[in-house]
Amino acid sequence: MEFLTPYKSKSLIPDAQSELEFSVEHAKFYIDFVERLSRSMSVSDATMVQLALNSTAAHFLLKPQMPKSWFFDTSTMCVYSELAKVFQLRCRGVNAQVLVVETNIQASLVMLLSNDLSLNGTKSLMQFECIKVMNDRLYPLNTKRHIVAA
């Protein structure tokens, strides 16, 4: 069985250019991702499989990226980034939903869930493309503010 991803060959590591089998490590990541995703999103099974396969491919096969946070507004809210969590990015007044594919304490590799996002006059991201951003650019989906009077 063959699975296709939206990633261009120039963005993939050299090993991805040859025939590559789905390893135990890939399967473990995929299963963990599906479990986490089912807790953070309510989507059809087909969409869940597509997101998990794209995320697995991005995690293991995309070339390492440096953060490109300058395209996005800084969030005033502190968020905890974790695998398969959905956030928003704000770029030029537009909110776009993204899914965390990889994360560390400072930055996250995120996959665009929205149809497309114009980053500037010449560069844009298409659905399922990935970009690395600093975690201070991630906005929570639902913000509930509580005012407590002393």
Summary of the structure (lengths in Angstrom):
residues: 150
radius of gyration: 16.1
end to end distance: 62.0
largest distance: 63.5
contacts: 375
relative contact order: 0.17
helix: 31%
strand: 24%
